[in-house]
Amino acid sequence: MKKIKLSIILCCLLGTALAQPLERRAHIGVRFSGPNGIEAGTLVRSVESSSAWRKAGLRVDDKLIRLNGELIKDPDRWSDVIYDLRGGQQVALEVVRNGELIKMSVKLEPLPRETYPDTEVHYQEVMSDQGDLIRTIVTHPKKADGPLPAVFVIGGLSCSSIEVYPGRRESGWTRVLRDLSTKSGMVVMRVEKPGVGDSNGHCGESDLQRDLAAFEAAFKSLRNFKLTDTTKMVIYGSSMGSALAPYFANKLGAAAVISDGTFVKTWFEHMLEIERRIRAFEGDSPTEVMRKMNEGYIPLYHGMLIKKMSYEEVIQQQPSLKAYNYHSPEHMYGRPVSYYHQVQDFNFSKNWEELKVPARIIYGSNDWIMTANDNDMIMDILENTGHKDHKLIILEGVDHWNMVHEKALDSYQGKTGTWDDKISQTVIDAAWELILK
C-alpha cells in the first residue's frame, strides 16, 4: 500500500514538473569574443548601454574569467553556459580589468519575445520522448479564423537559435525566418533543438537522436494546433534540416517537402569535399590539395566518422594529423562527435528514394558548404524512383546563409554579401505552389 501511495505521489510531482512552462532565457546584451580553449576567459567586445551587465559595471575589454564560479575556457561549453542563463537569475561574475580581479553580480533580464503588427506569435513547449522540454514558436496572421496551411521549419545542425528576437543581428537566415513567419499567410512553426534558446538541455552534449525526437514531438504538436490544416503541412528544412525533411515527411505524413541548401552523401564524403574546396580557396595547387587529402584529411575523418573515435583519440593514434585538425578534441561545429557518428550512419538517400509527396529543392549557386552535385544526385534519385513532382530551383549568387555574393570565395572569406527579397519569397512561393496542387 505504501508503494502504491509513493508511486501516486511521484507521478503527481513529475506531472507537475512537466507542466511547468519553460523559463525565458536571459537577455545578454554583451558581445563576447568567446573562449579560445587555450587561456581562461573571454573578452568583452561590446556592452549595450542599457543592459543589466553594463549597470553592474561590465566594460569593453574586460575579460570574463568565471560565471557563477565556472571557469570560462572551453569553447564547446560556451554556448551552453550562455543558453543556461535565465531572466530573473542573479549571476556572479569574476572579471579581470587591467590586471585586477573584479567581482560583480548581475540580475539578468528576460530576453524580449518576438512581436509583429499583423502576426500572432505563440511561445509553446513540447516534451520529446527523450525527456527534453523543447521550445516551439508558432506564428500566423492575426484574426485568422479558419484552418490554414502550415510550414514546419527545421534549421541546421548548429547551436544557433531559430528565434528572431528583438535586437538579434540580422542575417540572411533570420530574414528568411521572419519573412516566412510574417508574409506567408500560413501557420509557421519553428522548433529549437535541445539546449538551444529556451529549450532544456545542453546542445553541446545532445546527439542526433535527441534532435530527431524533439522535431518529431514538435511536428505532432503543430498537427494539433487549432489553426492547422492537417492536410496541408509542408516541411521546410535548411542545411541539415533540409536533409532530414524527407525523413520526417515519410514518417509523419507531411504534404510536401522544401529542402534548402541540402546534401545526400555520407558525412564522410561531405567533409572531404569541404576540405578540398577550402584548400582551393586558400590557394593550394592541385598537387598540394591531393597530398593534404591523402596525408591528412582522409585519415582524420576516417578515424572520427568511420572508426567512431573522437578527434583526440584519432590524433593520439596518428600524431601527424594534429596539423590538419582545426576541430576541438570532442566536438565539431559545437556538437559532440557522437552527433556526427549518428549522422554518418543515417541513410539520407533511402529517405529520398521512399519519398512520395511533392518536393522542391533550393540551391544557391555560391553555396560552398554544399555541392551542386548533391542536388543533382537527389534529382536523379527522384527521377529513377518514378517520383511524380519535384523541381530544382537555383538561386544565382546565393550562399549557404541566404546572402548574395559575386563569387563563392567572397562568402568563404566572410564578406557580408547583400540581401535579396527573392530569397525568402522563393520559399514562400514554393510552399504555396505545393499547397495549391
C-alpha positions, -999 to 999 in steps of 0.1 A, spaced: 0 0 0 29 24 9 45 16 -25 12 25 -43 9 58 -24 45 66 -31 41 59 -68 10 82 -70 29 110 -52 59 106 -75 36 107 -106 18 138 -94 51 155 -86 66 145 -120 34 157 -138 36 190 -120 72 194 -130 65 186 -166 36 211 -166 59 240 -156 65 263 -186 100 269 -199 118 297 -182 127 326 -205 163 328 -214 182 359 -204 189 390 -225 226 391 -227 233 425 -243 270 417 -244 292 406 -273 320 383 -262 350 371 -282 343 336 -270 369 314 -251 397 300 -273 404 269 -253 440 279 -245 438 305 -219 410 312 -194 384 339 -201 366 357 -229 370 393 -238 340 417 -238 337 433 -273 307 454 -267 281 461 -240 246 476 -245 244 508 -225 210 499 -211 218 462 -202 220 448 -167 256 438 -174 265 475 -180 247 486 -149 266 460 -129 299 476 -141 310 454 -170 331 473 -196 345 468 -231 379 449 -230 371 433 -196 379 396 -196 352 374 -180 370 346 -162 343 330 -142 305 330 -144 287 316 -113 320 300 -103 325 282 -136 359 288 -153 353 301 -188 378 283 -211 362 256 -231 347 270 -264 324 239 -268 309 247 -234 304 284 -241 270 283 -259 256 260 -232 268 285 -205 250 313 -222 218 294 -230 216 282 -194 212 318 -182 176 327 -174 157 360 -169 155 370 -132 185 349 -123 213 365 -102 247 356 -115 282 362 -101 309 374 -124 347 374 -120 363 398 -144 399 409 -150 404 445 -159 439 459 -163 453 430 -143 429 435 -114 403 409 -104 369 424 -100 338 406 -87 303 418 -96 268 405 -95 242 408 -123 204 403 -121 196 392 -156 166 405 -176 145 381 -197 151 383 -235 122 402 -252 99 379 -273 91 384 -310 62 406 -318 48 417 -351 20 442 -360 -1 417 -381 12 384 -369 3 364 -338 32 348 -320 27 318 -297 56 306 -275 49 270 -266 67 239 -253 66 202 -261 81 172 -244 101 148 -266 103 111 -259 140 117 -250 128 138 -220 137 172 -234 113 201 -229 115 219 -262 106 255 -272 84 259 -303 74 293 -318 42 293 -338 31 323 -359 0 330 -380 -19 360 -394 -39 379 -368 -77 374 -369 -72 341 -387 -104 321 -380 -102 290 -402 -78 262 -410 -46 274 -427 -17 256 -445 12 251 -422 50 252 -426 72 233 -402 108 247 -401 138 226 -393 171 245 -391 207 235 -394 229 215 -370 245 244 -351 235 255 -316 222 288 -331 186 297 -322 158 299 -347 142 328 -328 143 363 -345 142 381 -311 144 419 -310 180 432 -314 193 400 -329 220 406 -355 205 405 -390 215 377 -414 201 361 -445 187 332 -424 169 355 -399 154 373 -428 140 341 -443 126 331 -409 110 364 -403 95 367 -438 82 332 -437 66 339 -404 51 373 -413 45 372 -450 35 337 -459 -1 339 -447 4 304 -432 8 289 -398 45 285 -393 63 266 -366 99 269 -357 115 244 -332 146 248 -311 169 219 -306 176 206 -271 197 231 -252 191 260 -277 170 291 -269 146 284 -240 148 246 -245 161 225 -217 193 205 -221 228 213 -235 233 214 -272 270 207 -269 261 173 -254 230 165 -275 232 140 -303 212 135 -335 186 111 -319 177 138 -294 173 163 -322 151 139 -341 129 133 -311 125 170 -305 115 177 -341 90 148 -342 73 159 -310 71 195 -323 56 183 -357 29 164 -338 21 194 -318 18 215 -349 -7 190 -363 -28 196 -332 -26 234 -333 -60 249 -335 -55 267 -369 -35 240 -387 -50 224 -418 -35 189 -413 -39 180 -450 -16 209 -460 15 207 -439 48 214 -456 82 207 -441 108 233 -449 144 223 -440 176 243 -442 211 228 -442 210 197 -420 172 202 -417 169 200 -455 185 165 -454 161 154 -426 130 169 -443 122 138 -464 127 115 -434 100 133 -414 77 136 -444 78 99 -448 75 91 -411 49 117 -401 29 123 -432 36 158 -444 20 170 -477 53 183 -492 89 190 -487 112 220 -494 149 213 -490 171 244 -490 209 240 -491 209 203 -489 231 172 -492 226 135 -497 261 119 -495 276 105 -463 291 130 -438 325 115 -445 322 124 -482 307 157 -473 337 167 -450 362 156 -476 346 177 -502 345 208 -479 382 204 -472 390 201 -509 371 233 -515 388 251 -486 422 242 -498 414 256 -532 401 288 -517 433 290 -497 453 289 -529 468 254 -527 478 239 -560 460 207 -572 492 187 -563 491 202 -527 454 195 -524 459 159 -533 488 155 -509 469 170 -480 438 150 -487 457 117 -487 481 125 -458 457 144 -436 420 148 -442 411 113 -453 427 96 -423 415 123 -399 378 120 -409 381 82 -414 391 79 -378 364 102 -365 335 91 -387 342 55 -398 360 43 -368 338 63 -345 366 80 -325 370 115 -311 395 138 -328 416 135 -296 417 97 -300 425 99 -337 454 122 -331 467 100 -302 469 72 -327 483 93 -355 500 124 -341 509 138 -376 472 145 -381 472 172 -355 484 197 -381 452 191 -401 427 192 -373 411 226 -365 382 210 -345 382 205 -308 390 172 -291 354 160 -287 333 184 -308 328 198 -343 308 230 -350 296 229 -314 282 194 -315 297 163 -299 314 138 -321 286 113 -312 262 135 -332 283 131 -363 288 93 -358 250 91 -360 248 114 -390 274 92 -408 252 62 -403 220 80 -413 208 69 -448 198 101 -464 194 85 -499 169 60 -486 146 87 -474 147 104 -508 141 70 -525 110 65 -504 95 100 -508 61 101 -523 50 137 -517 60 167 -539 94 182 -533 112 214 -541 150 216 -539 166 250 -535 203 256 -541 223 288 -541 249 288 -568 275 303 -544 269 277 -516 303 264 -509 292 243 -479 270 220 -501 275 210 -537 256 212 -569 263 175 -573 244 166 -542 213 184 -555 217 167 -589 220 133 -572 187 139 -553 170 148 -586 184 116 -601 171 96 -572 137 110 -576 136 105 -613 148 69 -611 122 60 -585 93 74 -605 87 104 -582 59 125 -598 65 161 -587 100 175 -580 118 206 -591 153 220 -586 154 258 -580 187 276 -585 192 309 -568 220 327 -586 247 341 -564 232 330 -531 254 313 -505 246 288 -478 235 316 -454 210 331 -478 231 361 -488 241 372 -524 278 373 -534 296 378 -566 315 345 -560 317 317 -535 351 329 -524 336 361 -510 313 341 -488 341 318 -477 361 349 -467 333 362 -445 323 391 -466 288 405 -458 270 400 -490 236 415 -498 201 405 -492 175 400 -519 138 396 -511 135 370 -538 153 345 -515 126 343 -489 99 348 -515 112 318 -533 105 297 -502 71 312 -497 61 307 -534 73 271 -533 52 264 -502 21 279 -518 27 261 -551 29 228 -532 -2 235 -511 -24 246 -540 -18 215 -561 
